[in-house]
Amino acid sequence: MSNEIEIGRGKRGRRAYSFDDIAIVPSRRTRDPKDVSVEWQIDAYHFDLPILAAPMDSVMSPATAVALGDHGGLGVLDLEGLWTRYESPERLLAEIRDLPAERATQRMQEIYAEPIKPELITQRLKEIRAAGVTVAGALSPQRTQEHYQTVVDAGVDLFVIRGTTVSAEHVSGNAEPLNLKRFIYELDVPVVVGGASTYTAALHLMRTGAAGVLVGFGGGAAHTTRVGLGIHAPMATAVSDVAAARRDYLDESGGRYVHVIADGGVGRSGDIVKAVACGADAVMLGAALARAEEAPGRGWHWGPEAHHPALPRGERVEVGTAGTLEQVLFGPSGSADGTLNLVGALRRAMATTGYSDLKEFQRVEVVVSPYQPR
């Protein structure tokens, strides 16, 4: 049965669902939350938590990347951010937090106009490596060819190519595009690439040899892509479509498993639960971790789209401070709004529905919710 809706005589559209549109359903079995595993592994790297921090200056500094790594997650540093443009960016972070709304975008464009310094890329990654945690850094597709060798030479464990959208078939009449398949094949480290929001786009990215695919497009708390470009991908449908591509590529490749990572629209604990239920192996969190006391944004949140020099598609937003990083991840929580004890909530949801690990939980029953939750 088709779920297409007639928009008008000349256009039909497929109905898509956000995480707010769906809910998971308990089964005949329940478990003790202490018996539930939320461990995750990509390539040779094992993590206690299925949580990656989004490469945003308001979320990750070298210190917070180490702190998240110590807690069992993976901090991904933005290698085009303030930490690789300035030797001491703390003063600029404070200035961005204090900017009046009407001045924020223009001033951020000025601050981020400072060139990226390769020696700072090396320095920041070595700071993280010295702490003994897994090292991950992110570049946009536009900057990857320019800086990837510096990143690899610095000893990165996982390399992330992250943009608003990333395709395996970029066409340009102005410059030679990044050949993802050749690039990934030549690298000695696993690569996570995205965003992708459709079955076809994700399948093509999987065929490049990527170890993981980021799912999302313009759905984060600091994005204005839907307003600026009219483009948006409701996340429940997007994650489910990309998970289907993973299943089909597993057969096509003779057993190669590509990890699906939900990236966008995952702001609270219930969103994490529903992302995994739709097929995600892990989630990449921005606003959820920007609420930690240790986050560089100190309650403010912004991404690289907010300071694009020609067409900003994001903004600086106030998300507030909910608690320490440990409280955000593990509690205890003094509120019922899904901002604290993210891992505990995931464990509880899995236990309540009777599943013992993440891959099992991907099989949980999901319904289209007939109401709008709080």
Beta strands, then each sheet from edge to edge (+ up, - down):
strand 1: 4-8
strand 2: 11-14
strand 3: 22-24
strand 4: 40-42
strand 5: 45-47
strand 6: 51-53
strand 7: 74-78
strand 8: 136-139
strand 9: 158-162
strand 10: 191-196
strand 11: 212-215
strand 12: 259-263
strand 13: 282-285
strand 14: 300-301
strand 15: 317-318
strand 16: 366-368
sheet 1: 1+ 2-
sheet 2: 3+ 16-
sheet 3: 4+ 5-
sheet 4: 6+ 7+ 8+ 9+ 10+ 11+ 12+ 13+ 6+
sheet 5: 14+ 15-
end
